[in-house]
């Protein structure tokens, strides 16, 4: 059985769209997490330095 005969010609386009959109979602989640940590840690650092 030939797998290529079962695939639709647009599957490569859909695969690339899924990879790009998935990558953008992961980058957004990563940056959102990093920025939320930074937003939390900056006031904590200032508070810590103010006490010392």
Backbone as XML, in Angstrom:
<?xml version="1.0"?>
<chain id="A" units="angstrom">
  <residue number="1" name="UNK">
    <atom name="N" x="0.849" y="-1.184" z="0.000"/>
    <atom name="CA" x="0.000" y="0.000" z="0.000"/>
    <atom name="C" x="0.892" y="1.244" z="0.000"/>
  </residue>
  <residue number="2" name="UNK">
    <atom name="N" x="0.576" y="2.180" z="-0.844"/>
    <atom name="CA" x="1.332" y="3.411" z="-0.967"/>
    <atom name="C" x="0.660" y="4.510" z="-0.131"/>
  </residue>
  <residue number="3" name="UNK">
    <atom name="N" x="1.385" y="5.020" z="0.845"/>
    <atom name="CA" x="0.821" y="6.043" z="1.733"/>
    <atom name="C" x="0.585" y="7.345" z="0.969"/>
  </residue>
  <residue number="4" name="UNK">
    <atom name="N" x="1.438" y="7.652" z="0.031"/>
    <atom name="CA" x="1.298" y="8.900" z="-0.730"/>
    <atom name="C" x="-0.031" y="8.969" z="-1.471"/>
  </residue>
  <residue number="5" name="UNK">
    <atom name="N" x="-0.561" y="7.837" z="-1.858"/>
    <atom name="CA" x="-1.840" y="7.852" z="-2.575"/>
    <atom name="C" x="-3.010" y="8.154" z="-1.641"/>
  </residue>
  <residue number="6" name="UNK">
    <atom name="N" x="-2.807" y="7.997" z="-0.350"/>
    <atom name="CA" x="-3.877" y="8.272" z="0.613"/>
    <atom name="C" x="-3.875" y="9.724" z="1.089"/>
  </residue>
  <residue number="7" name="UNK">
    <atom name="N" x="-2.789" y="10.438" z="0.879"/>
    <atom name="CA" x="-2.675" y="11.807" z="1.367"/>
    <atom name="C" x="-3.276" y="12.794" z="0.387"/>
  </residue>
  <residue number="8" name="UNK">
    <atom name="N" x="-3.916" y="13.796" z="0.966"/>
    <atom name="CA" x="-4.466" y="14.885" z="0.159"/>
    <atom name="C" x="-3.332" y="15.847" z="-0.184"/>
  </residue>
  <residue number="9" name="UNK">
    <atom name="N" x="-3.355" y="16.454" z="-1.357"/>
    <atom name="CA" x="-2.260" y="17.354" z="-1.752"/>
    <atom name="C" x="-2.073" y="18.554" z="-0.823"/>
  </residue>
  <residue number="10" name="UNK">
    <atom name="N" x="-3.126" y="18.977" z="-0.134"/>
    <atom name="CA" x="-3.021" y="20.154" z="0.740"/>
    <atom name="C" x="-2.523" y="19.808" z="2.143"/>
  </residue>
  <residue number="11" name="UNK">
    <atom name="N" x="-2.227" y="18.533" z="2.408"/>
    <atom name="CA" x="-1.790" y="18.170" z="3.751"/>
    <atom name="C" x="-0.487" y="18.837" z="4.139"/>
  </residue>
  <residue number="12" name="UNK">
    <atom name="N" x="0.418" y="19.040" z="3.195"/>
    <atom name="CA" x="1.677" y="19.718" z="3.520"/>
    <atom name="C" x="1.423" y="21.158" z="3.943"/>
  </residue>
  <residue number="13" name="UNK">
    <atom name="N" x="0.502" y="21.839" z="3.283"/>
    <atom name="CA" x="0.141" y="23.201" z="3.667"/>
    <atom name="C" x="-0.453" y="23.217" z="5.075"/>
  </residue>
  <residue number="14" name="UNK">
    <atom name="N" x="-1.360" y="22.294" z="5.345"/>
    <atom name="CA" x="-1.995" y="22.243" z="6.667"/>
    <atom name="C" x="-0.977" y="21.916" z="7.749"/>
  </residue>
  <residue number="15" name="UNK">
    <atom name="N" x="-0.015" y="21.044" z="7.433"/>
    <atom name="CA" x="1.026" y="20.709" z="8.406"/>
    <atom name="C" x="1.861" y="21.939" z="8.729"/>
  </residue>
  <residue number="16" name="UNK">
    <atom name="N" x="2.240" y="22.699" z="7.704"/>
    <atom name="CA" x="3.040" y="23.901" z="7.940"/>
    <atom name="C" x="2.257" y="24.949" z="8.728"/>
  </residue>
  <residue number="17" name="UNK">
    <atom name="N" x="0.962" y="25.089" z="8.424"/>
    <atom name="CA" x="0.135" y="26.031" z="9.185"/>
    <atom name="C" x="0.044" y="25.619" z="10.652"/>
  </residue>
  <residue number="18" name="UNK">
    <atom name="N" x="-0.117" y="24.341" z="10.895"/>
    <atom name="CA" x="-0.189" y="23.853" z="12.284"/>
    <atom name="C" x="1.128" y="24.065" z="13.014"/>
  </residue>
  <residue number="19" name="UNK">
    <atom name="N" x="2.239" y="23.852" z="12.331"/>
    <atom name="CA" x="3.546" y="24.061" z="12.957"/>
    <atom name="C" x="3.746" y="25.538" z="13.290"/>
  </residue>
  <residue number="20" name="UNK">
    <atom name="N" x="3.407" y="26.417" z="12.360"/>
    <atom name="CA" x="3.591" y="27.855" z="12.583"/>
    <atom name="C" x="2.679" y="28.355" z="13.692"/>
  </residue>
  <residue number="21" name="UNK">
    <atom name="N" x="1.403" y="27.992" z="13.631"/>
    <atom name="CA" x="0.458" y="28.452" z="14.654"/>
    <atom name="C" x="0.806" y="27.865" z="16.018"/>
  </residue>
  <residue number="22" name="UNK">
    <atom name="N" x="1.166" y="26.593" z="16.049"/>
    <atom name="CA" x="1.573" y="25.969" z="17.311"/>
    <atom name="C" x="2.815" y="26.614" z="17.885"/>
  </residue>
  <residue number="23" name="UNK">
    <atom name="N" x="3.775" y="26.921" z="17.028"/>
    <atom name="CA" x="4.983" y="27.592" z="17.491"/>
    <atom name="C" x="4.687" y="28.967" z="18.049"/>
  </residue>
  <residue number="24" name="UNK">
    <atom name="N" x="3.805" y="29.704" z="17.385"/>
    <atom name="CA" x="3.436" y="31.031" z="17.891"/>
    <atom name="C" x="2.728" y="30.936" z="19.242"/>
  </residue>
  <residue number="25" name="UNK">
    <atom name="N" x="1.891" y="29.932" z="19.400"/>
    <atom name="CA" x="1.207" y="29.738" z="20.685"/>
    <atom name="C" x="2.222" y="29.433" z="21.784"/>
  </residue>
  <residue number="26" name="UNK">
    <atom name="N" x="3.186" y="28.549" z="21.491"/>
    <atom name="CA" x="4.203" y="28.210" z="22.491"/>
    <atom name="C" x="5.078" y="29.412" z="22.832"/>
  </residue>
  <residue number="27" name="UNK">
    <atom name="N" x="5.446" y="30.198" z="21.840"/>
    <atom name="CA" x="6.246" y="31.403" z="22.102"/>
    <atom name="C" x="5.445" y="32.385" z="22.957"/>
  </residue>
  <residue number="28" name="UNK">
    <atom name="N" x="4.155" y="32.532" z="22.646"/>
    <atom name="CA" x="3.310" y="33.415" z="23.444"/>
    <atom name="C" x="3.190" y="32.951" z="24.884"/>
  </residue>
  <residue number="29" name="UNK">
    <atom name="N" x="3.037" y="31.648" z="25.078"/>
    <atom name="CA" x="2.959" y="31.122" z="26.441"/>
    <atom name="C" x="4.269" y="31.316" z="27.190"/>
  </residue>
  <residue number="30" name="UNK">
    <atom name="N" x="5.370" y="31.080" z="26.501"/>
    <atom name="CA" x="6.672" y="31.243" z="27.138"/>
    <atom name="C" x="6.923" y="32.692" z="27.514"/>
  </residue>
  <residue number="31" name="UNK">
    <atom name="N" x="6.670" y="33.607" z="26.589"/>
    <atom name="CA" x="6.891" y="35.022" z="26.887"/>
    <atom name="C" x="5.928" y="35.527" z="27.955"/>
  </residue>
  <residue number="32" name="UNK">
    <atom name="N" x="4.685" y="35.061" z="27.902"/>
    <atom name="CA" x="3.728" y="35.455" z="28.933"/>
    <atom name="C" x="4.150" y="34.991" z="30.307"/>
  </residue>
  <residue number="33" name="UNK">
    <atom name="N" x="4.673" y="33.789" z="30.384"/>
    <atom name="CA" x="5.147" y="33.268" z="31.668"/>
    <atom name="C" x="6.353" y="34.047" z="32.159"/>
  </residue>
  <residue number="34" name="UNK">
    <atom name="N" x="7.304" y="34.306" z="31.265"/>
    <atom name="CA" x="8.497" y="35.045" z="31.672"/>
    <atom name="C" x="8.151" y="36.460" z="32.112"/>
  </residue>
  <residue number="35" name="UNK">
    <atom name="N" x="7.273" y="37.138" z="31.374"/>
    <atom name="CA" x="6.911" y="38.504" z="31.745"/>
    <atom name="C" x="6.114" y="38.539" z="33.044"/>
  </residue>
  <residue number="36" name="UNK">
    <atom name="N" x="5.265" y="37.549" z="33.271"/>
    <atom name="CA" x="4.514" y="37.539" z="34.527"/>
    <atom name="C" x="5.439" y="37.275" z="35.710"/>
  </residue>
  <residue number="37" name="UNK">
    <atom name="N" x="6.455" y="36.433" z="35.498"/>
    <atom name="CA" x="7.433" y="36.204" z="36.565"/>
    <atom name="C" x="8.221" y="37.478" z="36.837"/>
  </residue>
  <residue number="38" name="UNK">
    <atom name="N" x="8.625" y="38.164" z="35.764"/>
    <atom name="CA" x="9.364" y="39.408" z="35.940"/>
    <atom name="C" x="8.518" y="40.470" z="36.643"/>
  </residue>
  <residue number="39" name="UNK">
    <atom name="N" x="7.255" y="40.566" z="36.267"/>
    <atom name="CA" x="6.363" y="41.549" z="36.897"/>
    <atom name="C" x="6.198" y="41.241" z="38.383"/>
  </residue>
  <residue number="40" name="UNK">
    <atom name="N" x="6.236" y="39.962" z="38.734"/>
    <atom name="CA" x="6.130" y="39.588" z="40.140"/>
    <atom name="C" x="7.454" y="39.780" z="40.867"/>
  </residue>
  <residue number="41" name="UNK">
    <atom name="N" x="8.565" y="39.447" z="40.234"/>
    <atom name="CA" x="9.853" y="39.473" z="40.923"/>
    <atom name="C" x="10.428" y="40.870" z="41.102"/>
  </residue>
  <residue number="42" name="UNK">
    <atom name="N" x="10.131" y="41.781" z="40.212"/>
    <atom name="CA" x="10.682" y="43.132" z="40.349"/>
    <atom name="C" x="10.198" y="43.812" z="41.639"/>
  </residue>
  <residue number="43" name="UNK">
    <atom name="N" x="8.889" y="43.799" z="41.942"/>
    <atom name="CA" x="8.474" y="44.388" z="43.237"/>
    <atom name="C" x="9.030" y="43.618" z="44.438"/>
  </residue>
  <residue number="44" name="UNK">
    <atom name="N" x="9.138" y="42.316" z="44.330"/>
    <atom name="CA" x="9.698" y="41.536" z="45.437"/>
    <atom name="C" x="11.159" y="41.920" z="45.652"/>
  </residue>
  <residue number="45" name="UNK">
    <atom name="N" x="11.918" y="42.097" z="44.572"/>
    <atom name="CA" x="13.321" y="42.488" z="44.689"/>
    <atom name="C" x="13.450" y="43.874" z="45.310"/>
  </residue>
  <residue number="46" name="UNK">
    <atom name="N" x="12.614" y="44.824" z="44.879"/>
    <atom name="CA" x="12.661" y="46.157" z="45.471"/>
    <atom name="C" x="12.300" y="46.123" z="46.958"/>
  </residue>
  <residue number="47" name="UNK">
    <atom name="N" x="11.305" y="45.318" z="47.303"/>
    <atom name="CA" x="10.913" y="45.195" z="48.711"/>
    <atom name="C" x="12.049" y="44.584" z="49.520"/>
  </residue>
  <residue number="48" name="UNK">
    <atom name="N" x="12.691" y="43.558" z="48.959"/>
    <atom name="CA" x="13.796" y="42.894" z="49.638"/>
    <atom name="C" x="14.976" y="43.874" z="49.833"/>
  </residue>
  <residue number="49" name="UNK">
    <atom name="N" x="15.262" y="44.657" z="48.804"/>
    <atom name="CA" x="16.374" y="45.610" z="48.915"/>
    <atom name="C" x="16.030" y="46.754" z="49.856"/>
  </residue>
  <residue number="50" name="UNK">
    <atom name="N" x="14.765" y="47.117" z="49.953"/>
    <atom name="CA" x="14.365" y="48.196" z="50.843"/>
    <atom name="C" x="14.484" y="47.781" z="52.303"/>
  </residue>
  <residue number="51" name="UNK">
    <atom name="N" x="14.288" y="46.498" z="52.565"/>
    <atom name="CA" x="14.383" y="46.009" z="53.951"/>
    <atom name="C" x="15.841" y="45.933" z="54.391"/>
  </residue>
  <residue number="52" name="UNK">
    <atom name="N" x="16.717" y="45.528" z="53.488"/>
    <atom name="CA" x="18.129" y="45.419" z="53.834"/>
    <atom name="C" x="18.713" y="46.729" z="54.085"/>
  </residue>
</chain>
